[in-house]
Amino acid sequence: MSKLGHLIQLLINLQYKKTATASELAEILDVDKKTIYRYINNLNAANIPVHTIKGRYGGFYIDDNLYIRPPKLTIEELQSLIAIENICQSTDFPFKNYLTNAVSKIKNSCFKEDYELKDLLEKSSPNVEDLGNEINLEDKINIINKSIERGKSIKVEYFKNGKKFSIEETIDPYLILFKEGLWFLIAYSQLSDKVNAYEINKIISLDPTQDIYIKPRSFSLKEFMMENWGVFDKGNSFIKIKFTKDYIKYIKNSKWCSSQKLEELDNGDIILDIYTDEIDSLKKWILSFGDGAEILEPQSLKEDIMIEIKNILNIYKINENNE
């Protein structure tokens, strides 16, 4: 990421967090602490007031009246974006998942700024839903921040990637971070007995409890990000996919799973190995490449893909017979 990108990401993180230490910011941006201090000096030189609190519980913070306003769209502009997204979902456009994420970010930004726009969109597009927006983003972050400050667990209900139903559990919130255009909550799950990353936009409800927790001193955000960050959550099922040379840059330049391994072949094709249990989401992703992707392992997934393709062909055969 460029220096400008880092400065913007640093500002956005400080905007919603009351304080953040140089170590926390360094881990979020994946730079060293000296670089963070240089960035703070750069911001101050640009008349953006970043203040410092000294001491054990200190850190950097910015004035409450400093606010980065998101772009404001009209209802027609927003409907046009959503219409394009819906059209692309029924095609083999290989970047449609990224388009969906981009439209979701724009919608969240617009709804936070203009609640009337959200009401208009819901009335004009009853089938378009943005999961997890019963509580607005700012309120969610405030609830999480208070729980972190008090060391109290939270009961949450959220939607997980690839699932059509919500999950309820109690978590111990460690920290929040802004990464790749989205807000995430890093927290210990009492249900799965491990630390997970929760996309805040997909959290439906937050209920602070009176249960006290202590974040382990051994927890390292940098190590967590290296082991867990990716488009697909790390799991136990081994998947091997071959992509044609047309997609080699796209596959190489993205982090698909923390367990991924890449192998470039002599003919220009590339093989992606990952361990994940998000099979339903993975199947849709593979099918979006058309003949540009081939499942090599496991055989069961290969057969599932073949069934999906046969079902698609049968639909078109039925349509031909009806004409």
N, C-alpha and C positions, 0 to 999 in steps of 0.2 A: 504494500500500500504506500502511496505517496505521502510526503510530509503534510500536504494540505489535507489529505484524507485522515491522517492521524490527528491533526489539530481539530478537525470537525468532530471526529469520534470522541476525542478527549472532552470537548465542550459539551457534547450531548450527554455523556456520562455524568459530568459534573452538574449539569442542569437539573438532573433528577435525583442525584445523591447529595445528601447534606454535606458530607465530607468524604474524601477518598485519599488514601495515602499514595506516595510515589510508587511504592511496591505494588499496590493493587492496580494502579494505572499502567505500570510497566508490564504486568502480566496480561492485562486486557489487550493492550496494543502490541504485545510481543516485542518490546524494546527494553533497553536497560534503563535504570533509574536516572542516569546522567542525561539521557535523551529526554526524559519527562521534564526534568528541571529546565532544559533548554526550551522545550515547548512552552512551559509556563512563562518563561522570560519573553518568548516570542509573542504570546498572547497579551502580556502586560504592555509590551512595546506597542502593540496595536490598539491600546486603550481598552482592552477587554479585562476588567478587574478580576483577577484570580487571587484570592486571599489565602493566607496560611495560618493555621492554628498549630501552635507548638505544643509538645508534650506527648504523653503516651497515647491519648485518644485524639490526637490532632490529625491534620491533613490539609488538603486543599479544598476550597469551596468558592463558589461564585455568588454574586448578589442575587437575591430573589427576583429583583426587577429586570435582570438580564434574561431575555426570552428570545429564542430562535424561532421565528414564526414559520410554520410549514406553508407550502404553496396552497392557494385557495382555488378550488375548481368549482365550476357551475354544475348543476344537476345534469345538464346535457353532456358536458365533458366527461363526467364520471360514468354516466350510463354508456357512453361510447366506448370507454376503456373496458368496462365489464362485458359489453357485447362482443368486443374483439377477443377477450379472454375466453368467453363461452364458445365462440366459433372455433378457436384454435384447439380447444379440448377435444373436438371431434375429428381432428386432422392428425397427420403424422409429423407435425411441426416439432422438431427435436427439443426446442427450448421452451415448451409450453409450461413446464413446471416452474421455470424461472419467471415467466410472464405472470403466472398465478401469484407467486410470491410478491412480485413488484406491484401488482394491482392491489393486493392485500395491504401492503405498506402504505400505498397512496390513500386507500380508503380509511385506514386507521388514522392517518395524519389529518385528513379532511374532517372526520367525525369528531376528533378531539377539539378541533378549532371551531366547528360549526355543527351544533346538534340539530338545527333545523334541516340541514342538508341530509343528515342520517334519516330523519323522519320522512323527508320527501322521497328518498331512495327506497325506503321500505314500502311506502305506499305505492310507488310507481313500479317497483320490481319485487313483488312478494316472494319470488322464488330465490332471490339472491340474499344469502345470509352470511354474516360475518361472525363465526363462532367465537364466543368468549367476550362479546362486547356488552354484556349486561352491566358490567362495571367498566367505566372508562379507564384508559391506560394510566392516567395520572393518579387516580384513586387507588388502583391496584398497587402501583409503585409506592405510594405513601403508606398503605397498609403493610406491605412487605418491609419497608424501611423501619417502621415502628417496631415490628416484631423482631427484626435483626438487632435493633438498639436495645430492646428489653430482653433478648435471648429467649423468646417464647416461640413455641411450635405453632404451626398453622394447619388447619384442615382445609384442603383444597379439592375442588372438582374441576377436571380439565379433560380436553380431548387430546388423545395421543395420535401421532402420525399413523395413518393407515387404518384407524379404528373409527367405526361409525357410532360408537357409544362412549359415554363419558366414564371417567374413572374417579373414584373418591379415595383419598388417603390423607394421612397426617405427615407433614414434612418439617424438617428443621432448616430454616432458610439461612444460607451462608452469605450470599452476596448476589447483587444484580449487576448485569453488564449489558452494554449495547454492542452488538457485533453483527456484521453483515446486514445492516439495516433493520435489525429486530432486537427487541428487549428479551433477555433471558434471565431466569431465576436459577441459580445454582443452589441446590438444597439436598440434604440427606433424606432419602425416602425410608420411612419406618416400615413401609409395606415390602419393598424389595431389598432392604438392608444394604443400600448403596447410594452413592451420590449421583444425582441426575441433573440434566439441564432441562428446564421447563420453559417453553416459549410462552411468555406472559400473555400474549394475545389469545392463546388457546385456553387460558384459565377462565372458567365460568364463575366460580365463587371462591371467596377467601374468608375463612372464619378463624381469627386469632384465638388461641387457647391460653390457658394459664400454666401449661406445662413448660418447665424450664429445660433448656438444652445448653450444651457447651460445645462450640465448634472445636474439633481436634486441632491441636497445634501442628500436627503432621500434615494437615490438608494443604495441598499446593494447587493453586488454580492452573499454573503452567503445566504441571503433570496431568491434571484432569483434562485439560484441553487437548493435550497430545494424545491421550489414550481414548478419548470419547467423542471428539468433535467430528462431525461429518453429516452428509445429507441423510444417510440411513444409519439408524442406531446400531451399535455393535451387538451381535447376537451369537448364536451357536451354529447356525446353518451355513455351510460352506457353499459359495456361489462363484462360478467361473464363467465370465462372459467375454466373447471376442467381438471387438468393434473394427469396422473397416477403417482404412487410412483417412477417409473423409472426416472422421470424428476424433482423430488422434490428439489434436490440440485441445479440443473441448474436454476430453477425458483426462488428459494430463494436467490441465490447469485448474481442476476442481478437486476438492476433498470430498469423496463420496462416502467414505466410512473410515473410522480410525484404524480399522484392521486391514485396510486395502493394500494390495501389492500390484504393481504394474509390470508388464513384460512386453517390450516392443519386438515385433517379429520382423524377419528380413524383408517381407513383402510390403511393409509399411503398416500392417494392421497392429492392433494393440489388445492385450488380454488384461482384464481387470479381475482380481481375486478379492472377495470380501467375505466377512462373516456377519450375517444379519438375519433377524427373524421377521423383518418387515416384508414378507413375501408378496402380499397383495399390492403394496405400493411399488415394489420392485418390478412386478409383472407389467404394470401399467407403464412404468418408465421404460422398460425394454421394448415394449410394443411401439412406443412413440418414435423409435429409431427406424421402424420398418425393416428393410433388409440390411440395414447398417449394423445390426447387432445380432449375435447368435449365442444362445445358451450352450455352454459346453458341459457344465456340471451344475447340479445333479440331474440325473435322467428324469426324475419325477417332475422337476420344474420345467424341463424341456417339453415333456408331455403335456403339462398344463398350458404352456404357450401354444402348442400345436392345437389343442382343443379350442382355445380362444380364437385362433386364426380360422379354424374350420367353422366356428359359430359366425364369425364375421362374413366368411364366404357364403354361408347358407342364407344369411340375411340378403345379400346381393342377388343370390340365385332366385330367392322368393320374389324379390322386386322385379327381376327380369321376366319371370313367369306371369306376373300380374300386368305387365305392360302389353 
